[in-house]
Amino acid sequence: MATLPRLVNAWFPNFVDVLGGQANPMWCTADQSDAGFGPFAGLASATQALSVAGLFAGVTQVRGIVGATPVAGVYGTVTDQVVFGVTSVARQGQLAIPAPVDTIFKPDNVTVDLDNGDVQAWFTAVSSVLGDSYGNPWTGLVWGQRRKIQRF
């Protein structure tokens, strides 16, 4: 019997320290239903009591079901990833996608062909809705490369 993939509802407490450093861990919520997250004020207050950093926000994600089915591929596991280096006017970042299609790579099978049509379409979509933690859109696609991660 195949198991279905698990969807995860999460709460992201946003901390800032006295030096301006930020931390944004992801905590899974007990409510894993499709709707409703319940109140987080009590958790925020109790969490702040355990930290000298300022808990300045708590964010919940909104679930959107896409419903795609996995298919076999050359790099077909989630431990195979493609990582893209992106930039905004203020920051550099990385976006990773698991189990990349092999057609986006140059002949070395590691370096991404940034001129590939699928890569360009993806980055157009990225730059229209994603950005850095200051709200600046990702405007530059700098590099891309395949990596293998270890699962414990």
C-alpha positions in Angstrom: 0.0 0.0 0.0 1.5 3.3 -1.1 1.6 6.1 1.5 0.4 9.6 0.5 2.8 12.5 0.8 2.4 14.5 4.0 1.3 18.1 3.9 2.6 20.2 6.8 1.0 23.2 8.4 3.7 25.3 10.1 4.2 28.4 12.3 7.3 30.5 11.8 8.3 32.5 14.9 10.4 35.5 13.7 13.1 36.6 16.2 15.6 39.4 16.1 18.6 39.8 18.5 20.3 42.9 19.8 22.8 42.9 16.9 20.0 42.8 14.3 20.5 39.1 13.6 17.3 37.2 12.7 16.1 33.7 13.2 13.0 32.1 11.7 12.6 28.5 12.7 9.7 26.4 11.3 7.6 24.6 13.8 4.9 22.1 12.7 1.5 22.8 14.1 -0.6 20.2 15.9 -3.5 21.1 13.6 -2.7 19.5 10.3 -6.2 19.8 8.8 -6.8 21.7 5.5 -8.3 24.7 7.3 -7.9 26.5 10.5 -4.7 27.1 12.6 -6.1 28.0 16.0 -4.7 30.9 18.2 -1.0 31.4 18.6 -1.0 34.2 21.1 -0.4 31.9 24.1 2.5 30.1 22.3 4.0 33.5 21.3 3.9 34.7 24.9 5.4 31.5 26.3 8.1 31.4 23.6 9.1 35.0 24.3 9.5 34.1 28.0 12.3 31.7 27.0 14.3 34.1 24.8 16.1 37.4 25.1 15.6 37.9 21.4 12.5 39.9 20.4 9.7 37.7 19.0 8.4 40.3 16.6 6.1 38.2 14.4 4.7 34.8 14.0 3.7 33.7 10.5 1.6 30.8 9.3 1.7 29.6 5.8 -1.3 29.2 3.6 -1.6 25.8 2.0 -2.3 25.6 -1.7 -2.7 22.1 -3.1 -1.0 21.5 -6.5 -1.6 17.8 -6.8 1.3 16.7 -9.1 2.3 13.1 -9.2 6.0 12.1 -9.1 7.6 10.4 -12.1 10.9 8.5 -12.5 13.9 10.6 -13.6 17.7 10.5 -13.7 17.9 12.5 -10.5 14.6 11.2 -9.2 14.9 11.4 -5.4 14.6 14.3 -3.0 18.2 13.8 -2.0 19.1 15.0 -5.5 18.6 18.7 -5.8 19.2 21.7 -8.0 20.2 24.9 -6.2 19.9 28.3 -7.8 21.8 31.4 -6.6 19.5 34.4 -6.8 19.9 38.1 -6.0 17.7 41.0 -5.0 18.8 44.7 -4.7 19.8 43.9 -1.1 20.6 40.3 -0.7 21.8 37.0 -2.2 19.9 33.8 -1.6 19.5 30.2 -2.7 16.4 28.4 -3.8 16.5 24.6 -4.0 14.3 22.2 -5.9 14.4 18.4 -5.2 14.6 15.7 -7.9 15.5 18.0 -10.8 14.8 17.1 -14.5 18.1 16.2 -16.3 17.3 18.4 -19.3 18.2 21.6 -17.5 21.9 20.7 -17.0 24.8 21.4 -19.3 26.8 18.3 -20.6 28.7 18.1 -17.3 25.4 17.1 -15.6 26.1 19.5 -12.7 25.9 23.0 -14.0 22.5 24.4 -14.9 22.0 25.9 -18.4 20.6 29.3 -17.3 19.4 29.9 -20.9 17.2 26.8 -20.8 13.6 27.8 -21.5 12.2 25.9 -18.5 14.7 27.5 -16.2 13.9 31.0 -17.6 10.1 30.4 -17.2 10.7 29.2 -13.6 12.7 32.3 -12.8 10.1 34.6 -14.3 7.5 33.0 -12.0 10.0 33.3 -9.0 10.6 37.0 -9.6 6.9 37.7 -9.8 6.1 36.3 -6.3 9.2 35.5 -4.3 11.8 37.8 -2.7 14.2 38.3 0.1 13.2 38.7 3.8 13.1 42.5 3.3 10.4 42.2 0.7 12.6 42.9 -2.4 11.9 40.7 -5.3 14.5 38.2 -6.6 15.7 40.0 -9.7 18.9 38.0 -10.7 19.4 34.4 -11.5 23.2 34.1 -11.0 24.0 30.4 -11.0 22.5 26.9 -10.7 24.1 23.5 -9.8 23.1 20.0 -8.9 23.9 18.7 -5.4 23.3 15.5 -3.5 22.4 15.8 0.2 22.6 13.1 2.8 19.6 12.0 4.7 19.9 10.8 8.3 
